[in-house]
Amino acid sequence: MPSENSFTKIPKEGLPLQEFLRIDHRMFAGDPERHIKPLVDYLAQVHNSGETHGAILPGCMVVSGTGEIDLALLNSHRGHPEKLELPVYYPEGSGSDTAESIARDLKALAAVLHLIVADQPPSRRDRRLLAENPASNSWPVDFIQTIDKMLKGNSTLAELAKSLSGSPPPETPKTTAPTPEPTPELSAEEPVESNPVKLPTSEVSAVRLANAMVGREFSCEIPLPERMLGLEFQQIEALTDIPAGLVLNGKSLIGIPETSGDFDIRIRLLLLGSSGHNYATPEILLSLTINPDPRSLWKNLPSAEDDPFWKPDSAGEWLSDCPLAVVGASLRGRSHAHVGGFRDDDLAMDWIEDGPWYSLTVADGAGSSRFSRRGSQIACKTVKSHLRGSLSTPSDNPLAALVSEWVSEPNDPALKSRLITALYTLFGQAVFEARNAIDKEAALLKSVARDFHTTLITSLVHPVANGSWFIATFSIGDGAAAVVGAPGGTPCLLTRPDGGEFAGQTVFLTMKEALATTEAVMGRISFHIVSDFKGLLLVTDGISDPRFDSDEALADPASWDLLWNEILAVISPSTNLEEASSALVDWMGFHSPGHHDDRTLILAKPSGA
């Protein structure tokens, strides 16, 4: 039985199950009560509750630093295989009813347990056969029956091991090794020939290479036979076609694979004797699995245009004929595109020439709310309309005058208090008007506000007389707004990310308790005078989550500089803002494992920045 320190090879964050099994296959099965039984007990508990899992797959499973399967991670994929980096589903679907779904969970568990307890891990082809028809492969038929009994509490791990040690089903075809053909003796007196002498056929071997992936660099050294008979390696000769994109180079197979699948490559080694004679090994069978690029497995199904709240799966906006260059884009996430879902994000922008003021707004509808795409749309349009109505008539809203006074007297507390009150009134009225509009829409549909859950970030940008800029922001929910390239002393991050009790939760505009007090509203407002800056960015969490892996990174100006430079490189070749918007949409398709949400961004930059 392995000791505790057998698992010191595992990093703290754990290893994927299949990668771990390649490190040391046997030590995981050496303590089944600790490492296998919890997995069986977990699935039994799921089934006993009248539910099914739907994603009992090696790709869901991570072995922790102490050697146990991470059941919390496995549970997070329960009923949601689309959360996986590879969108793998059971080959025949999840089942038309509970009984069929449980049966498919059982088949999948059998495949996983074979990986763990078999003397040698089964091949990719064998795992696929097991998932499709467990009685059609070479493993004992009663293995699955024993697992079924274990899930029902009627069998033990000992019986499981016994069922695996039985003989294969009688119908399993058996092959007979070919009779070796006579080969000449190795002799130093033999002349060099164009057709090398074959070495004895006892050297024939089959080798499984490490898996490759389409589009990624691959390099794998081919092991030489243990008995070289004093001969020197010359080269490898391919006897069958090599998968496209790969070549033999010295002792290795290298390249960038172009096609996925399971491949058998037959080769032989050409060897050189000390006296200059040429020899060749018998054929060696190389088995290679090339996995598809994960991005190629995602579907891109159009959303239903006959839906009353349909909107395009991507959108671009920009402001023309104004001093700042303002451009934005929104793209439906892969998780929605894969099932033909809707884009829940939205955006709005405006240049109010009387002032002048720029208003920029992004919103992220909650994917779990059935009308969130409409909630984000209402919020963006309502806030834009209210800000235009309030700021286009300076006599009705003295904000511009207050900003000018504050720039002249930045240390006057009474003046700052009046400015805060004006911002509270302006933003407060805008967001409450947006929430009321959502409430009215919900009432028309005989629905409730939570069906329209949405976040909201809105920024106001105003040039002041001394060449500086006044930037004020209101935010509720996740995502972020930041000013990039501002002088030292000016905060980069303009928003405060909201989090819920659990990971992935946030706060929404449609939650009345989130804005129930004056302090709650004021705590969501920030404002600054910025003497100079490269740009202003507003992003939903579909961009902030993959680009900033912690709250510290989100507040780090250097991290925002990196993002800004990447975006600037994308839009710089554009000859106009419409082209820049289209380039942003294309860029938003970037691949980031585990991050497949809608993505929305608004960018504003001074001329020449």
C-alpha positions in Angstrom: 0.0 0.0 0.0 1.5 3.4 -0.9 2.5 5.7 2.0 1.3 9.3 2.4 4.4 10.7 0.7 3.7 8.6 -2.4 1.7 11.6 -3.6 4.4 14.2 -3.2 4.6 14.3 -7.0 1.3 16.0 -7.2 1.2 19.8 -7.0 -1.0 21.5 -4.5 -3.6 22.4 -7.1 -3.9 18.7 -8.1 -3.6 16.9 -11.4 -6.1 15.7 -13.9 -6.9 12.0 -13.3 -5.4 10.7 -16.6 -2.2 12.8 -16.2 -1.9 11.5 -12.6 -2.3 7.9 -13.7 0.6 8.3 -16.2 2.8 9.3 -13.2 2.2 6.2 -11.2 -0.8 4.1 -12.1 -0.5 1.5 -9.4 -0.2 3.6 -6.3 -3.7 5.1 -6.7 -5.3 1.7 -6.7 -3.2 0.6 -3.7 -5.7 2.1 -1.2 -9.1 1.6 -2.7 -11.0 2.3 0.6 -9.5 5.8 0.6 -9.3 6.6 -3.1 -12.1 4.7 -4.8 -14.9 4.1 -2.3 -15.6 7.9 -1.8 -16.2 8.2 -5.6 -18.6 5.2 -5.6 -20.4 6.5 -2.5 -20.7 9.9 -4.0 -22.5 8.7 -7.1 -24.7 6.4 -5.1 -25.8 9.4 -3.0 -26.6 11.3 -6.2 -28.7 8.4 -7.5 -30.4 7.8 -4.2 -31.6 11.4 -4.3 -33.5 10.6 -7.5 -31.0 12.5 -9.6 -28.3 11.7 -12.1 -24.9 13.3 -12.6 -24.4 13.3 -16.4 -20.7 13.9 -16.5 -18.9 11.1 -14.7 -15.9 11.5 -17.0 -12.1 11.4 -16.6 -12.0 15.0 -17.8 -14.1 16.1 -14.8 -11.8 14.5 -12.3 -8.8 16.0 -10.5 -6.6 14.1 -8.0 -5.8 16.4 -5.1 -2.4 17.0 -3.6 -3.1 14.3 -1.0 -4.3 11.7 -3.5 -8.1 11.8 -3.3 -10.4 12.6 -6.1 -11.7 16.1 -5.8 -15.4 15.4 -5.3 -16.3 19.1 -4.9 -15.0 19.8 -8.4 -16.8 16.7 -9.8 -20.0 17.9 -8.1 -19.7 21.3 -9.7 -20.1 19.6 -13.1 -23.2 17.7 -12.0 -25.7 18.2 -14.8 -23.5 20.7 -16.5 -20.9 18.9 -18.7 -20.7 22.2 -20.8 -18.7 23.7 -17.9 -15.8 21.4 -18.9 -12.9 22.7 -21.0 -13.7 20.0 -23.5 -17.5 19.9 -24.0 -17.7 16.1 -23.6 -21.0 14.4 -23.3 -21.9 10.7 -23.0 -21.6 9.3 -26.5 -25.3 8.3 -26.6 -26.6 11.4 -24.7 -27.7 11.8 -21.1 -30.7 9.5 -21.4 -34.4 10.1 -22.1 -35.5 9.3 -18.5 -33.9 8.8 -15.1 -33.4 5.1 -15.4 -31.6 5.4 -18.7 -29.5 8.3 -17.3 -28.5 6.3 -14.3 -27.5 3.4 -16.6 -25.3 5.8 -18.5 -23.8 7.1 -15.3 -23.0 3.5 -14.5 -21.2 2.9 -17.8 -19.2 6.0 -17.4 -18.2 5.1 -13.8 -17.1 1.7 -15.1 -14.8 3.4 -17.6 -13.3 5.5 -14.9 -12.7 2.6 -12.5 -11.1 0.6 -15.3 -8.6 3.5 -15.6 -7.9 3.2 -11.9 -7.9 -0.5 -11.0 -6.8 -2.3 -14.2 -3.2 -3.5 -14.4 -2.8 -1.3 -17.4 -4.9 1.7 -18.2 -7.2 0.9 -21.2 -6.6 2.6 -24.5 -8.7 5.5 -25.7 -10.5 3.1 -28.2 -11.3 0.6 -25.4 -12.7 3.4 -23.2 -14.9 4.5 -26.0 -16.2 1.0 -26.5 -16.9 0.6 -22.8 -19.0 3.8 -22.8 -21.0 2.7 -25.8 -21.5 -1.0 -25.0 -19.8 -2.4 -21.9 -20.5 -6.0 -23.0 -18.7 -5.6 -26.3 -15.1 -5.2 -25.0 -12.5 -7.5 -23.6 -13.1 -6.8 -19.9 -15.1 -9.2 -17.6 -18.8 -8.8 -18.2 -19.7 -8.9 -14.5 -17.5 -6.0 -13.8 -20.3 -3.5 -14.5 -22.8 -5.7 -12.7 -20.5 -5.5 -9.6 -20.3 -1.7 -9.8 -24.1 -1.6 -10.0 -24.3 -3.7 -6.8 -21.8 -1.4 -5.1 -23.9 1.6 -5.9 -26.8 -0.1 -4.3 -24.7 -1.2 -1.3 -24.8 -4.9 -2.1 -21.2 -5.4 -3.1 -17.6 -4.6 -1.8 -14.4 -3.4 -3.3 -12.9 -6.8 -2.9 -15.7 -8.3 -5.1 -14.9 -5.5 -7.6 -11.3 -6.5 -7.8 -12.3 -10.2 -8.2 -14.6 -9.4 -11.0 -11.8 -7.6 -12.8 -9.5 -10.5 -12.4 -11.8 -12.9 -14.3 -11.3 -14.1 -17.8 -12.5 -12.1 -20.8 -15.8 -13.0 -22.5 -15.5 -16.1 -24.7 -16.4 -14.1 -27.8 -13.4 -11.8 -27.5 -11.3 -12.5 -30.6 -7.8 -13.8 -30.0 -4.9 -13.2 -32.4 -2.0 -15.4 -33.1 1.5 -13.9 -33.3 2.9 -14.3 -36.9 5.6 -17.0 -37.3 9.0 -15.3 -37.5 10.6 -15.6 -40.9 14.2 -16.9 -41.0 16.8 -14.2 -40.7 20.5 -14.3 -41.4 23.1 -14.3 -38.7 24.8 -11.1 -37.8 28.3 -11.2 -39.3 31.0 -8.7 -39.6 32.0 -10.2 -43.0 28.6 -9.5 -44.6 28.8 -6.7 -47.3 26.8 -3.5 -46.9 23.5 -3.8 -48.8 20.8 -1.4 -50.0 18.2 -3.6 -48.1 19.5 -3.9 -44.5 19.6 -7.2 -42.8 16.6 -7.7 -40.4 17.3 -8.3 -36.7 15.6 -11.2 -35.0 11.8 -10.8 -34.7 11.9 -11.2 -31.0 12.6 -7.4 -31.0 9.1 -6.7 -32.4 7.2 -4.3 -30.1 4.2 -2.0 -29.8 4.6 1.5 -28.3 1.9 3.9 -27.2 3.0 7.4 -27.5 1.9 10.3 -25.4 -1.3 12.0 -26.6 -1.1 14.9 -29.0 -3.6 17.7 -29.8 -4.5 19.3 -33.1 -2.8 22.7 -33.5 -0.4 22.3 -30.6 3.3 21.5 -30.9 4.1 17.9 -30.3 7.4 16.2 -29.7 7.8 12.6 -28.5 11.0 10.5 -28.4 10.5 7.0 -29.7 12.1 4.5 -27.3 14.8 2.3 -28.8 14.8 -1.5 -28.2 16.5 -2.7 -25.0 18.8 -5.0 -27.0 20.7 -3.1 -29.7 23.3 -5.9 -30.1 26.1 -3.4 -30.1 24.6 -1.5 -33.1 24.4 2.2 -33.5 21.1 4.0 -34.3 21.0 5.6 -37.7 17.4 6.7 -38.4 13.8 5.7 -38.2 12.0 4.6 -41.4 8.2 5.0 -41.7 6.5 2.0 -43.3 3.0 3.6 -43.3 1.8 7.2 -43.6 2.4 9.6 -40.7 -0.5 11.9 -39.6 -0.5 15.2 -41.4 1.6 17.8 -39.7 4.0 15.4 -38.1 7.5 14.2 -39.2 10.1 11.8 -38.0 13.2 13.7 -36.9 16.1 11.7 -35.5 14.7 9.6 -32.7 11.5 11.7 -32.3 8.1 12.3 -33.8 7.6 16.0 -33.9 5.4 18.7 -35.5 1.9 20.3 -35.2 -0.9 17.7 -35.8 -3.6 18.8 -38.3 -6.1 16.0 -37.9 -7.6 14.3 -34.8 -8.1 10.5 -34.3 -6.4 7.3 -33.3 -3.4 6.4 -35.5 -1.3 3.3 -35.9 2.1 4.1 -37.4 4.4 1.3 -38.5 8.2 2.0 -38.4 11.5 0.2 -38.2 14.8 1.4 -36.9 17.9 1.4 -39.2 21.0 0.5 -37.4 24.8 0.5 -38.2 27.3 -2.1 -37.1 30.9 -1.3 -36.1 32.2 -2.7 -39.4 29.8 -0.6 -41.5 27.1 -3.2 -42.1 23.4 -2.0 -42.2 20.7 -3.7 -40.1 17.0 -3.0 -39.5 14.7 -4.0 -36.7 11.4 -5.7 -37.4 8.3 -3.5 -37.6 7.4 -1.4 -34.5 3.8 -0.3 -34.1 3.4 3.2 -32.7 -0.1 4.0 -31.4 -0.9 7.7 -31.2 -4.1 9.5 -30.2 -4.5 13.1 -31.5 -7.2 14.9 -29.6 -9.1 17.6 -31.3 -8.5 21.3 -30.5 -11.1 22.1 -27.7 -12.2 25.2 -29.7 -13.2 23.1 -32.6 -15.7 21.1 -30.4 -17.8 24.2 -29.6 -20.9 24.7 -31.7 -22.0 28.1 -32.9 -25.8 27.7 -33.2 -27.8 30.9 -34.1 -30.2 32.2 -31.5 -34.0 32.2 -32.3 -34.8 35.4 -34.2 -38.6 34.9 -33.6 -38.1 35.4 -29.9 -39.7 38.6 -28.7 -36.5 39.7 -26.9 -34.1 38.6 -29.6 -31.1 40.7 -30.3 -28.0 40.0 -32.6 -25.5 37.5 -31.3 -22.8 40.2 -31.6 -23.0 44.0 -31.7 -20.8 47.0 -32.3 -21.2 50.7 -31.5 -19.1 53.8 -31.8 -19.4 57.6 -31.5 -18.6 59.7 -34.5 -17.6 63.4 -34.8 -16.5 63.9 -31.2 -13.1 64.6 -29.6 -12.7 61.3 -27.8 -12.5 58.0 -29.9 -15.2 55.9 -28.4 -15.9 52.3 -29.6 -17.6 49.3 -28.1 -18.5 45.7 -28.9 -20.4 42.8 -27.4 -20.2 39.1 -28.3 -22.3 36.1 -27.2 -20.2 33.6 -25.2 -19.3 30.1 -26.3 -21.5 28.5 -23.6 -24.6 30.3 -25.1 -23.5 29.8 -28.7 -23.0 26.0 -28.1 -26.8 25.6 -27.4 -28.2 28.4 -29.6 -28.8 30.6 -26.5 -29.0 34.4 -26.5 -26.5 37.2 -25.8 -27.3 38.4 -22.3 -24.8 41.3 -22.3 -25.7 44.8 -23.6 -24.0 48.2 -24.1 -24.9 51.9 -24.8 -22.9 55.1 -25.4 -23.7 58.7 -26.0 -22.0 62.0 -26.6 -24.0 64.9 -25.1 -22.6 67.9 -26.9 -24.1 70.4 -24.5 -21.7 70.1 -21.7 -20.0 68.2 -23.2 -20.4 64.7 -21.6 -19.7 61.2 -22.7 -21.9 58.5 -21.1 -20.8 54.9 -21.4 -22.7 51.9 -20.1 -22.3 48.1 -20.1 -24.6 45.5 -18.5 -24.4 41.8 -18.0 -27.7 39.8 -17.7 -27.6 36.8 -15.4 -27.5 33.6 -17.4 -29.8 31.9 -14.9 -32.6 34.5 -15.4 -34.8 33.7 -18.4 -35.3 37.4 -19.5 -31.9 38.7 -18.5 -31.1 39.7 -22.1 -34.0 42.1 -21.9 -33.1 43.3 -18.4 -29.6 44.4 -19.6 -31.1 46.0 -22.7 -33.6 48.0 -20.7 -31.0 49.1 -18.1 -28.6 50.4 -20.8 -31.2 52.3 -22.8 -32.9 53.8 -19.7 -29.7 55.0 -18.1 -28.5 56.5 -21.4 -31.8 58.3 -21.9 -31.9 59.7 -18.3 -28.4 61.0 -18.4 -29.0 62.7 -21.8 -32.1 64.3 -20.5 -30.4 65.5 -17.3 -27.1 66.7 -18.7 -28.2 68.3 -22.0 -29.8 71.1 -20.1 -27.1 72.6 -17.7 -29.7 74.8 -15.9 -31.5 71.7 -14.8 -28.4 69.9 -13.6 -25.5 72.1 -12.4 -23.0 69.2 -12.4 -20.7 70.7 -15.0 -20.4 74.0 -13.0 -19.8 72.1 -9.8 -17.0 70.1 -11.5 -15.3 73.3 -12.7 -15.5 74.9 -9.2 -14.1 71.7 -7.6 -11.1 71.7 -10.0 -10.3 75.2 -8.9 -10.8 74.5 -5.2 -10.1 70.7 -4.8 -9.6 71.1 -1.0 -13.0 72.8 -0.3 -15.0 70.2 1.7 -18.3 72.0 1.2 -17.8 72.1 -2.5 -16.9 68.4 -2.6 -20.0 67.6 -0.5 -22.2 69.4 -3.1 -20.6 67.5 -5.9 -21.2 64.2 -4.2 -24.9 65.1 -3.7 -25.2 66.0 -7.3 -23.7 62.7 -8.5 -25.9 60.8 -6.0 -29.0 62.5 -7.5 -28.0 61.9 -11.1 -26.9 58.3 -10.9 -29.5 57.4 -8.3 -32.4 58.7 -10.4 -30.9 56.9 -13.5 -30.6 53.5 -11.9 -34.0 53.7 -10.1 -35.6 54.7 -13.3 -34.0 51.7 -15.0 -35.2 49.4 -12.2 -38.7 50.8 -12.5 -38.7 50.1 -16.2 -37.7 46.5 -15.6 -40.5 46.2 -13.0 -43.1 47.4 -15.5 -41.8 44.9 -18.1 -42.0 42.1 -15.6 -45.6 43.1 -14.7 -46.6 43.0 -18.4 -45.3 39.5 -18.7 -46.8 38.4 -15.3 -43.2 37.7 -14.3 -40.9 39.0 -11.5 -37.9 41.3 -11.4 -35.4 38.4 -10.8 -36.2 37.1 -14.2 -34.5 40.2 -15.6 -31.4 40.2 -13.3 -28.6 42.4 -14.7 -25.5 44.1 -13.6 -24.7 47.7 -14.6 -21.6 49.9 -15.0 -21.9 53.4 -16.3 -19.3 56.1 -16.6 -19.4 59.9 -17.3 -16.5 61.6 -18.9 -16.2 65.4 -19.0 -13.4 67.6 -20.2 -12.5 70.5 -17.9 -10.9 73.9 -18.7 -7.4 73.1 -17.6 -7.1 70.2 -20.0 -7.9 67.6 -17.4 -10.8 65.1 -17.4 -13.5 64.5 -14.8 -14.5 60.8 -14.7 -17.4 59.5 -12.5 -18.6 55.9 -12.4 -21.5 54.0 -10.9 -21.4 50.2 -10.7 -23.4 47.3 -9.3 -22.4 43.7 -9.9 -19.2 42.3 -11.4 -17.2 43.4 -14.4 -15.0 46.5 -14.1 -14.1 50.0 -15.2 -10.6 51.3 -15.2 -8.6 54.3 -16.4 -5.3 53.3 -18.0 -2.2 55.4 -18.1 -3.2 58.0 -15.6 -0.5 59.8 -13.5 0.6 58.3 -10.2 -1.9 58.9 -7.4 -5.0 58.4 -9.5 -6.7 55.0 -8.8 -6.7 52.8 -11.9 -9.8 50.7 -10.9 -13.0 52.8 -10.8 -15.4 50.1 -9.6 -15.8 47.8 -6.7 -16.6 44.2 -7.7 -19.6 42.7 -6.0 -19.5 39.1 -4.8 -22.1 36.8 -3.3 -21.9 34.2 -0.6 -20.7 31.6 -3.1 -18.2 31.7 -6.0 -19.6 33.1 -9.2 -22.4 35.0 -7.4 -22.8 38.7 -7.7 -25.3 41.5 -7.0 -27.8 42.8 -9.5 -29.6 46.1 -10.3 -32.9 44.3 -9.9 -32.2 43.4 -6.2 -34.0 46.1 -4.3 -32.0 45.5 -1.1 -28.7 46.3 -3.0 -29.8 49.9 -3.3 -32.0 50.2 -0.2 -30.1 53.1 1.5 -28.3 56.3 0.6 -25.1 54.8 1.8 -25.6 51.8 -0.4 -25.9 54.0 -3.5 -23.1 56.3 -2.6 -20.8 53.4 -2.0 -21.1 52.5 -5.7 -20.0 55.9 -7.0 -16.5 57.0 -7.6 -15.2 60.3 -9.2 -11.7 61.7 -10.0 -9.9 64.4 -11.9 -7.4 62.9 -14.3 -4.8 65.2 -15.8 -4.0 62.8 -18.6 -4.8 59.2 -19.5 -4.3 56.6 -22.3 -7.8 55.3 -22.2 -10.9 54.3 -20.3 -12.2 50.7 -20.4 -15.6 49.3 -19.2 -15.8 45.5 -19.4 -18.2 42.8 -18.3 -17.0 39.8 -16.4 -16.6 37.7 -19.6 -13.5 39.8 -20.1 -12.4 40.7 -16.6 -12.6 37.1 -15.2 -10.2 35.5 -17.7 -7.8 38.5 -17.8 -7.6 39.2 -14.1 -7.2 36.1 -11.9 -7.5 37.9 -8.5 -8.8 41.1 -6.9 -5.2 42.2 -6.6 -4.6 41.9 -10.3 -7.9 43.7 -11.0 -6.5 46.7 -9.1 -3.1 46.6 -10.6 -2.4 49.3 -13.2 0.3 47.1 -14.9 -2.3 44.4 -15.6 -4.7 47.0 -17.2 -1.7 48.3 -19.2 -1.2 44.8 -20.6 -4.9 44.5 -21.6 -4.9 48.0 -23.1 -1.8 47.3 -25.2 -3.4 44.1 -26.5 -6.6 45.8 -27.4 -4.8 48.8 -29.0 -2.8 46.4 -31.2 -6.1 44.9 -32.3 -7.8 48.1 -33.3 -4.8 50.1 -34.5 -4.9 48.8 -38.1 -8.5 49.9 -38.5 -9.1 53.0 -40.7 -12.3 54.0 -38.9 -14.3 53.2 -35.8 -16.7 50.8 -37.5 -13.7 48.7 -38.5 -12.3 49.0 -35.0 -15.6 47.8 -33.5 -15.6 44.8 -35.9 -12.0 44.0 -34.9 -13.0 44.0 -31.2 -15.8 41.5 -31.9 -13.2 39.2 -33.5 -10.8 39.6 -30.7 -13.5 38.8 -28.1 -13.5 35.2 -29.4 -10.2 34.6 -27.6 -9.9 31.2 -26.0 -9.5 31.0 -22.3 -10.1 27.6 -20.6 -13.2 27.6 -18.4 -14.3 31.2 -19.4 -17.1 31.1 -21.9 -19.4 33.9 -20.9 -20.7 36.8 -23.0 -18.0 39.5 -23.5 -18.7 43.3 -23.7 -16.3 46.2 -23.8 -16.4 49.9 -24.3 -13.1 51.9 -24.9 -12.6 55.6 -24.9 -9.3 57.3 -25.7 -8.1 60.8 -26.3 -6.7 61.6 -29.8 -3.2 60.3 -30.2 -3.3 58.0 -27.1 
